[in-house]
Amino acid sequence: MMTKIYSKPPSSRQLQIGQEIRSALSEYFIKGEYYHPLLESVMITITEVRISPDLKHATVFILISNFEDKPLVLKFLKEAVPEIRKAMSGKLKLRFSPELRFVLDETQEKAAKIESLFSALNKK
């Protein structure tokens, strides 16, 4: 599934719901409500949640620390989406809990790569 690009910026309602989801998910992971033995030492940070204009789909951007196999963590999270949605539904003030899609936030890696390119150019 490709991410749809919207020409309009997110509405204040989308931003508010995205922030509520981010807070609920952060609390969910901090309290250790999602448990998988392989991921015991993994630290998951929710960096951003983007919600669709109809509020039915949420893309959750995450950073994964203390674990090298990031695709494996994403696989476990995707398998746990129904459980996570159920836990979140009581915390959100919405008629329905949006469908969640977890993706890696690669912003920091891209920024580091661009910075290293600039520093290489400056040395020449």
Protein Blocks (a to p, Z undefined) as FASTA:
>chain_A
ZZdddfbdcdfklmmmmmmmmmmmmmmmmnomaccfklmmpccddfbdcddfklpaccdd
dddehiablmlmmmmmmmmmmmmmmmmmmmpccfbdcdddddddfklmmmmmmmmmmmmm
mmZZ
